[in-house]
Amino acid sequence: MMLKRLLSRIIRKGDLRVIDDKGKEWLFGDQSDPKVTIRIKNKKTELKMLLHPELAVGESYMEGSLSIEQGTLYDFLSLATLNIEYFKSHPFHKFSGTVSKLFRRLQQNNPIGKARSNVAHHYDLSDDLYNLFLDKDRQYSCAYFENNSINLEQAQIDKKRHIAAKLLLNQRDLKLLDIGSGWGGLGLYLAKETGAKVTGVTLSSEQHKVSKERASLAGMTDFTNFQLLDYRQQTGIFDRIVSIGMLEHVGSGHYLEYFNKIFELLDDDGVGLVHSIGRMDPPGTTNAWLRKYIFPGGYTPALSEVLAAVEKAGLWVTDIEILRLHYAETLRHWRDRFQSNREEAKKLYDEKFCRMWEFYLTSCEIGFRQNGLMVFQLQLAKKQDAVPLTRNYIDDWEREIVAREDRAAE
C-alpha cells in the first residue's frame, strides 16, 4: 500500500486510523487528539489520494468514496492541518507546488469576460442557498467580533459600522463607489447611515437583481445605483471607495490594474478601504480543490505583493488592520447554520453538493485557525493628510453610531 508509506511520513501528530477497501486498518500519528478514523472504499480513491492528495481528499469526500467513521470532518481536516508542514516537505508536494507556481498567473487570469464567468460559478447559485447560512443582510465576508458572545447578526452590523468609520463619512452627499457590492447590504447601510450617494458594481447577475430589489423596497433608489459592471469599466470620480471581499477574485497578475483603477476613480482628497482575506506566508498558490470547485480564478494574497502594487499605483496606505480569528468565528457560524439547514440545501441541490459545501466551510475555518490565513483592511488615499493624524476618529464615529442606535431602540 503506497498510500500507507506516504501517510507514515506525513501524519506524525494526532491519531489517524485508515481502513482500506479490504477492511484492513492502518494507524498513523502519535495517538494524541484529534482521533479520527476514515474509510477508503476503493483502489481508485487510494490512487487519487496518492497522486494528488490536495485535490483528491475533497473530491473523495464529495463523492462518498472517503467516509469518516470516527470523529467529524472538522476533526479530520484539523488533523491534516496539524501535519501540513510534514506534507509540504515531502518531495511530491514540492514538485506539484513548483508546477502550480509556474501556472499561477494563468490560474488567476481574470480579464473582463472571464472574470464574470468565474464570479457566476459561485455567486449565481440558487438565491435560497445563501439564506440558509448567512445573516439577514447577506454579508458574505468576515464579520467583526468584539467578543465571542456576540451573535453573527450583530457581528456583521459591527463590521459595517467599523468599515464606515474608517471611510471618514463626515459629511452628507459624498459620492461612494462599492467595488464588488454583493447583495447590496453594505451600500444600503452606508447610504442610510450617512446620506452617501452609493454606486455599487458586481459581476453577479443574481446579486445585482437582489440589490436592485432591496434598494426599491427600502425606498433608497435615490441614494443607490447598483450596476452589473466590471469595475474596470467604471468611470467618474468618487469621494470614497470601498471594496470588501473583492481582491480575492482579482488575481495577482491584475493587482496593479486594480489599484491603478482605484487611483483613477478616487478624488484627490478621497479615502478608500480594501478589505481582503490574506496569508501570513509569502506569495503562493490557491488550493487545487478550492480553485476547481469553489472559487475559480481566486487567490488569497500576501500583503507583500499587495503593497507592492499599492506603491506602484502611487497610493498612500494610511492605515492597516489585521483581523486574525474573526473570519474563523464567522465561518463557524456559517458552518453551524448550514448544518442546521442541510436538508433544505439537499432539496435545492443534492447530497454531493452538501458534502462539497461542508468541505468548503470547514476547510476554510480551519485555514483561519491553524493555517496562516487572516483578513487585512487597507485604508488608502492620494494625500497623506486625507485622514486625521490619529485613529481616534474611528472609535469616536463608532461610539456615536452605537449611541444613536441605542436611542432609536428606546
N, C-alpha and C positions, 0 to 999 in steps of 0.2 A: 504494500500500500504506500505509494509515493506520497500521497497526501499526509499520511502518518509521519513520514520523515520531515516534511515541511512544517507541520504543526509542532512537532517536538522541538524544532529550532526556534519557533517564534512565540509559542504560548508558554511563558515562564511564570506568569503571575495568574492568580485565580485558580479555579477548579473547573476544567472543561472535560466533559465526557462525550465522546463521539461514538455513535452506533452506526455501523455501516449497513449496506443493503442485505448482508447475510446475518445481521444480528450480532456481529462481533463488536465488542466495546474496547475503546482506547481511551486512556486517561492522560491528560496533559496539565501542566502548571504545577504550582506549589501547594495546591489544595486549600488555599486561602479563599475568602469570599471575593467575588460572587461565585456561586456554584451553579453550573449550567450543564444541561445535557441536551445535545442536538442529535437528530437522526438524519442521515443522508440516505435517500431512498433508492438511488440507482447509481450505476457506474458513470453515466453521462454527467451527473451532477458533481461527482467526485472529480472527474477530469476537468470540468469547467472551473471548479474551485482551485484546482492545482495550477491551471494555466493563467487564469485572470481572476484572482480572488476578489479584487476591489469591485469588479462588476458582477461576478457570479454569486456572491453571497446574497446580495439584494434580489437578483433575478430568481435565484432558487427559492428564497423565502416567498416571493410573489407567486411563483408557480406551485408552491406547496411541496416541492421535492426536497426541501430542507425544512424540518419541523423542530420545534423546541419542546422537548419532553419534560425538562425540569428548568424552573426559572422562567423569566419573561424575555421578550425581545429586548427590553431595556437592559436586562442583566447580561444578555449575550453580547450586545454591542458595546456595553461598558467594559466587559472583559476583553473584548477585541481591542478596544482603545487603550486599555492598560498596557497592552503588549505592542503598541504601534511602533515604538522605537526599534524593537527587535525585528518587526516586519520590514521597516524601512531599511534596515541594514542588510537584509537578505539580497543576494545578487540578482534574483529575478526582479524584485521590486526596483532596484537601482536601474536595471536595464529598461523596464517598462516606463519608469519615470523619465529616463533620458529620452525615450521615443516620444512620450507625451509632450515633453517640453519643446521638442522640435516642431510639433504641430500646434502649440498653444495659441499662436496668433490666428491660425486657421480655425481652430475650435471656437475662438472668441470673436470671430469676424462678424460684425453686426452692421453692415451697411443698410441704408434706407431700403425697405422692402423685406430683406431677410429679418431685420430686427422685428418687424411686425409679425411675421410668422412665428418667430421664437417666442414672442410675448403671448400670442394666441394659444400656443401649446399649453400654457399653464393658466393664464388668466381668463380664457374664454371657455373654461369648463362650465358645467351646469351652475347656474346662478344660485341654486338651492344648496350646493355643496358648501359654499363658504359660510352660509348661515349656520351650519352645523357646528362650527368650531371657532369662528371669530366673534368679537364683541359686537354689540348692536350697531356700532358705527362703521364696522368692517375695516378696522385698522389692521392692515396686513403687513405690519412691521413691528420692530421692537418696542414694547411698552416701557414705561418708566416707573419702577417700583421703589417708592421711598422707604418701604419696609416690606417684609414678607407676608404681612397680614392683609395687605391691600388686594382686592379682587381685580380681575382683568379689566372690567369696565372702567374702574377708577384709574387704574394704571395707564390705560390708553388716553383717558382725559388728561391725566397729568403729563403724558408725553406731548400732547398737542399744546398744552399750556407752556411747557418747557421750551418747545421749539418757537412758539410765538414770542416768548420773552427774548430769545436770542436774536430774533429778527428785528428787534427795536421798532415795533409798530407804534410809534409815539405821536402819530398824527393821523387824521382822518383822510380818506380818499387816496391812500397810497396805492400805486399800481403794483400788483404782486403776481408773479409767474410761479406756478407749481408744476415742475417738470416730473412727470410720472405721477399724475394726480389720483390714480386708483379709482375707487368708487366715490370720490369727491368729499369724503369726510373731513379731511384737513382743510381743504379750500373753503368749505361751508363754515367750519369753525372759525377760521381766520376772518372771513367776511363778516360773520355775525358778531364776533367779539370786538373787532377793531374798525369795522367800516371799510376795510380794504376792498379794492376792486380786483377780484381774483380771476386770472386766466389759468385754466388747468389743461394740460395736454397729456394724453395717454395713447398708446397704440392698441389697447384692447377695446374691441367694439362693445363687448358686454359691459366693461367698466364705464365706457363713455355713455352708453344708454342709461345705465343706473344713475350716473352722476347728473345727467340732464333731468331725469325724473325726480331725483331728490331735490334739486335746486328749485324746480317748479312747485313741488309740494310744500317746500319751506318758504315759498314766496321770496326767493333770493335770486331770481333771474336778472335783476338789475345790478346785482353785485358780483355775479359769477358768470363765466363764459367757458364751458368745458368743450374741448375740441379733440377730435380724433386726428392726431397730428404727430409726426415725428418732431422732437424738439429741435432738430437741426433745420427744420423748415419754418420755425417761429421767427417772426420779425418784431420790431418795436423796441422800446426802451422801458425798463421796469425799475421801480424804486427798490423792490425786494424780490429775490428769487429763492425758492425753496425746492429741494429735491430729496425726497425720502424713499429709501429703498430702490433707487433707480440706478445708481452707479454700478451695482452688482450685475446689471444687464448690459452695460456699455461695452465691456471687453477692453483689455489692457491696450490693445492697438488703437483704441479710439479715445483714450483719456485726454490727450492734448486737444482733440477736436471738441470734446465735451466741455473742457474748461475754457477753451477759446470762445465757445458759443456763450457761456455764462458771462465772460468778459464783454463780449459784443452786446449782449442784451441788458447788462446791468448799468444803471445810471452812475455817473461819476461819484455821487455821494451815497450810492446804494449799498445794501447789505445782502449777502447771500448765506444760505445754510445748506450744506450737503450732509446727509445722514446715511451711513452705509455700513453694512457688515464688512469687517476687516479681519486680518490674520496677524498674529504676533510674529509669525515666521517670515522669512524673506519671500519674495515672489515665487509662486509655484504654479500648479495646475488645478483644474477642477476635478473632483472625484468622478470617476468614469460613470458610475451608476447615476449619480445626481445629474450629470450632464446629459445622459441619454434619456432619462425618464421624467425629470422634474424641470430643470432649467437649461434647455439647450442654449448655447451661446453665453451662458452665465459664468461669472468668475468672481471670487472673493479676493479683493486686492490687499496687498501690503501697503501700509502708509507710505513707505519709501517710494513706491512707484507712483502713488497718487500725488504726493507732494512734489515730486519731480515735474509732473505735468502742470501743477498749480504754479510753480515757479516760472516755467516757460511761458505760461499764459499771462504772466505779469500781475497776478492777483496777490493781495496781502492775505495771509492767514492770521486773522485777528483773535481766534480762539479755537482750541481743540479740547474736546472732552471725550474720554474713553468710557463707554458703558460696558462693563465686563460681564456680569452674570445676569443682567436684565433680560437679555434675549433667551437665556436658558429658562428663566422663570416664565417668560411669555410662551415659549414652546411647550413647557409643562402644562400650562393651562390649555393650550390648543390641543395637545395630545389627549388630555383627560376629557375634554369636551367632545373630541372626535370619537373616542372610545364609547362615551355615553350615548352617542348618536350613530353608532356603527351600523345598526340595522337600517337606518334611514339612508345612509350612504350606500349600502349594498343594494337598496331598491333603485337608487339613481344609477349605479354602475353595476359592479359585480364583486365577488369575493377577491379576485385578483387585484382589482383597483383598491379595495380596502387594505389589503396587505401592502400594496405599494405605498399608500398614504401613511399607514402606520410606520413603515420603514423610514419614510421621509421625515416625518415629525420626530421620531425617536432618535434617528441618527444625527439630525441637526441639533437637537437638545444636548446630546452627549458631546457633540463637537464644541459647543459653547462651555460645557462644564469641564471637559477633560482634554480637548484637543486644540487649544490655542485660538479659538475664534472669539471675536468681540465685536462691538459696534463703535464707530467713531462719528463724531459730529464736528465738521469743519465750518467755522464761520469765516466768510470771505468778504473782501471789499477791494475797491480800487485805491482807496486812500487809507493811510494808517490811522487817521483820526475820525473815521466814519462811525465809530462806536466810542462810548466813554472809556476813560483810562482804566477803570477797574470793572470787575464783573458784578459790582453791587446792583447795577440796574436790572440784572436778570432776576435776582432774588426779590428786589423791590416790585417788579412788574408781576411776578407770580403771586406775591403776597396780596397785592392789590386785587388781582383777579379772584383769588380764593375768598377774600373778604366780600367782594361783590356777589359771588355765588352763594356765600353763606347768608347774606342779607336777602337775596332773592328767594332762598329756601325757607325763610322765616314766615 
